[in-house]
Amino acid sequence: MTPNQSYKKVFIGIAVLLLICFIANISLGSVIIPWLDTLSSLVGGSVEKESWRHIIINYRLPKALIAIIVGSGLGISGLLMQTLFRNPLAGPFVLGISSGATLGVALLILGSAFFGTALSGFLISKWGLVIAACIGSILVLFAVMLVSTRVRDTMAILIIGLMFGSITAAIVSVLSYFAPADQLQRYVFWGFGSLGNLSWNEVLIFFAVFVLGILLTIASIKPLNTLLLGENYARSLGLNIKSSRFIIILATGLLSGSIIAFAGPIAFIGLAVPHLTRQLFHTSDHKTLIPAVILIGSVIMLICDSIAQLPSSEYTLPINAITSLIGAPVVIWLLVRKRKMLF
């Protein structure tokens, strides 16, 4: 059996698992809806209770789609950063992209009292949060890249990213100290992460930014594969390192920044999913890795959201806590099992 045939079977298996997780995610919740009624509602058929259709179409279907966007987007962001820096610990969170996006959102939510009433209302809207998060993530990553040009040790680059994260965390702490209680509460709840409470219009805005980031990623497949050989060798092959790096950074900023704006800071997915995908497919070819990361990231995020919903309960756990509880053991298991990350 050739590798391509083997990959095809794995892709089909993951796609089927994704469909199962998608239906299960929509069916589960405080009100458990039978699978057949869920499927019938999705295709426009009849359901036993009309209230179930309202719950599915207006609440659970948008949330399930957001879970797919978040899981695949964070997975792709982690893959891009790990390839760009050729370091298994690289990711949106480690290199400060998430911290930059969080700072942008914190400046709007916690600092909204400094703006006029009309202006602050626009700034803390979904559009304002998306713009602030994207700008914050890109600026912080560009700052890390600028400083990293003066050092050659990849571990030093990670330390620099962590230091930028510490700086942004300090600024957020100062803003939190002086912020009114209602704004502080809103920011704290935003930090828990949430895949729900988004209208269809907001889902479309989120999806548009996501598609743009994915298109930039697809355009970078060849440069990404070339960068695996090292920058010097890639340059000798005629690759424009600066332009390729810019596109990769832009794609990562759009994906992770918009995800943080709409869903909050979701941890560990961007770090764990690329490694899990490499171990499953045993390849570094981004033609295979990118679609595989999209599928696996979507599956993991749907599973995490299903657990966070606490089926048959009125309570919902913070999605950020669930992803950390699942993602951290996955990374530890991969390190213990393989002892060396596959690149």
N, C-alpha and C positions, 0 to 999 in steps of 0.2 A: 504493500500500500504506500503510495507516495505521500509526502508531507501535506500537499494541497488537499488530497482526498481526506486525510485525517483531520485537517483543520475544518473542512467543510462539515464533517459529522459533528465536530465540537460546536461549531457555529449554530448548526441546526438545533442541537441539544440545549444550548444556552438561550436561543430564541424561544424555544418551547417553554423553558423554565421562566423566561421573562413574561410570556403571556399568562402563565399560571399565576405568577406573583402579582401581575397587574390585576387580574380578575379577583384574586384573593384580597388584595389591598382595598379594592372598591367594596367588596362584600363585607369585610370586617369593620367593626367600630362599635359605638355604644348600642347601635341597632344592627344586628347581624341579618344580612339580606341573603337569601338562598342564591347559589351560583346561577341557577337557571333563570331566575328573575333578573339578576344582574346582567347576564348576557342578553336577555330579551330587551331590557331597557336600553342597552348600548346600541342595539341594532334597530331600535324604534318599535319593538314588539310590545305586547301586552304584559303587564305585571299584576301580581295578586293585589298589591296595595299601591294606589297612585302616589301616596306619600313617599314610597320607596324611590319612585322615578325622580321626584323632586330632590331627594337627598343625593342620589347618584349624580344627576346632571349638574346640579348647582354647587355641590360641596365635594363629593368624593372623587369624581372624575377629574376636575381641575387639580386637586391635591395629588392624585396619582401621576398626572402628567408632569407636575412640578417636581415630583420625586425622581422621575426619569431624567428630566433636564438637569437637576442638581447632581444626581449620581454620576451621570455621564460627563457633565461639565467639569466637575471637580476631578474626576478620574483623568480626563484629558489634560487638565491644567497640571496635575502632578506628573503625568507622562512627559509633557513638554519641558518642564523644569528639570526633571531628572536627566533627560537627554541633553538639554542645553548645557548643564553643569557637569554632566557625566558623574553624578553622585547619587547614590540610592537614598540619601536622606533629604534630598531637595524636594521642595513642594511649595505650594502657595502659602501655607502657614509658616513653614520653617524659614523661608526667605523674606518674610515680611509683607507679602502681597496682601494677605488677609488682615494683617495689622494695619496696613495703610488704608484699606477699604473700611475697616472698622473705625479708624480715626476720622475718615471723611464723614461717615454716618454720625459719629459721636459729635462732631462739630456742628452738624445740623440739628440733631435732637437736643443735645445738652446746651448748645449755644444759640438756640433759636430765640431766646429772650433778647439777644442783642440786635435782632433784625426787627424791621417793622412788622406789624400784624399781618398785612396782606402779603408781604414778601416772604415772611417766615412760613405762612401757610402753603405757598408754592414750593418753597425749598424742601420742606419735610414731606412733600407728596412722593408718590412712587417714582416719578420722573426725577425729582430732586435727589432722592436716595440713590437711584441708579447712576446718575451723573457723578455724584460725590464719591460713591464707592469705586467706580471705574477710575476716576482721576486719582483718588488716593492710592489705589493699588498700583497703577502704572507709575506714578511719581516715586513711590517707595522702591519699586523694583528697579527703576532707572537709577535711583540713587545708589542702590546696592551694586548695580552693574558698573556705575562710574567709579566707585571706590574699588571694586574688584579688579579693574584694569591695572591697578598698581600692585596687586599681589598675585602670586602664581599658585599658591597652595589652595586647593579646593575646599579644604576644611576651614581655612580662614574666611572664605566667602560665606560659608554657612554661619560662622561666628558673627560676621558683619551683618548678615540678615537678622540674626537673633538680637543684635544690638539695636538695629533699627526698630525691631519689634518692641524692645524695652523702652526706647524713646517714645514711640507712639503710645505705649501703655501708660507711661508717666504723664503724658499730656491728657489722656483720657481720665486718669485719676484726678488731675487738677480740675478738669471740667466737671467731673462727678462731684467733687467736694463743694463747688460753688453752685451747682445746678439745683433748681427747685425740686421738691420731692416728686411731683407728678412727672416731670421730664426724666428724672433719674429712674423712676419705676418703669417708664416706657422703654428706656434704654436697656435696663436689666432684662426685661421680658423679651426684648428684641434679641439680646445676646443668647437666650436659651435656644433660639432657632425655631422656625415653624414653617411647615409646608402648606398650611391652610390659609384661610381668610384672604384669598386672592380672587378677584373677579375675573371673568373671561377676558376683559380688556387688558387687565394687568398680565394675565397669562400670555396673551398675544405679544405684548411689549417685551416680556421676558424671553419668549421664544425667538423674537426677531434678533435680539442681541446674541442669544445663544447660537442661532444659525450663522450669524456673521463670524463669531469666534470659531465655529467648526469649519466654515469655508476657508478661513485663514489657516487653520490647522491642516486641512487637506492640501492647500497650496504649499505647505511646508514639508510635505512627506519626504521629498527627495533631499532637501537640505538637512532634515533631521537624520536620515540614514547616513548622510555624508559626515555629519558632525560626530557620529559614533566612532569614526576613525581618528578623531582628533582635529583640532582647528588647523594645525599646520598642514596636515595632509589634505584636509578639505580645501584649504586655500590653494594648494598646488593643483587641485582638480578644477579650479576655476570658480569655486563657490565664493560669492560675495558675503563674507562673514557678517559685516555690519548690517546689511539690509535683511539678511536671513534672521539675525538675532532680533532685529527690530520687529519683524513680523511675528516671531514666536512670542516675544514679550507682549506685543499688542493683543494677540489671541488669548494669552493667559490672563492679561488684565481684564479683558472684556468678559471672559467666562467667569473667573473667580469673583471679579468685582460685582457683576450683576447678580450672581448667586448670593453673595453676602447681603446685597441690598434687598433682595426679595425674600430670602429665606434665613438670613442671619449667618453667623460664622459657624459653619458645619465642619467639625474636626475629623481628621484621620482618613476620610474617604480619598482625598487627593494623594495621600501617601501610600495607603494600603492597596488600592485597586490596581495601579500599574504593576506592582510586584506580584500580586496574585495572578494577574494576566500573563506575565512573563513566565511564571512557573507552570501555568496551565498549557501555554502554547509553545514554550521552549524556543522562542525566536525574539530577535531584536528588530525585525523588519516592521517599520511603522505602517506599511500597507496592511499588515495583519493586526498589529497592536491597536491601532486607532479604532477600527470597528469593534474589536474585541473588548477594549476598555469601555466603550460606549455601552455595550450590552451588559458586561459584568457590573459596571458601576450602577446601571439602572436596576439590575436585580438586587444588589446589596442594599441600595437606598430604599427600594420598595419593601424589602424584608424589615429593615430598620424602622420604617414608618409603620408597618403593620404591628410590630412589637410595641412601638410607642403609643399606638392607639388604645392599648389594653382592651381587647375585644370584650364586649358585654359589660364594660365599665364606662361610667361617665367621665372618668379622668383620662388625661392625655399626658404622657411623660415628655419632657424636653427632648426633641430629636437629636440635639447636640450631645446629650448624655448617652443616648443609645448608640450613636455612631462611634463614640469614644470607647464604650464598653466592648463593642464588636471589633473595631478597627485596631485598637492597641494589641489585643491578643493575637490577631492575624499577623501583624508585623513581627511580634515576638516569635510566633510559631514558625514563620518563614525563616527568620534568622537562625533559630535553633536547628531547624530541619536541613537547611541548605548550607549554613555557615558562611555562604558567600552569595551576594545578590547577583542575579543573572543580568548581564548587560551585553 
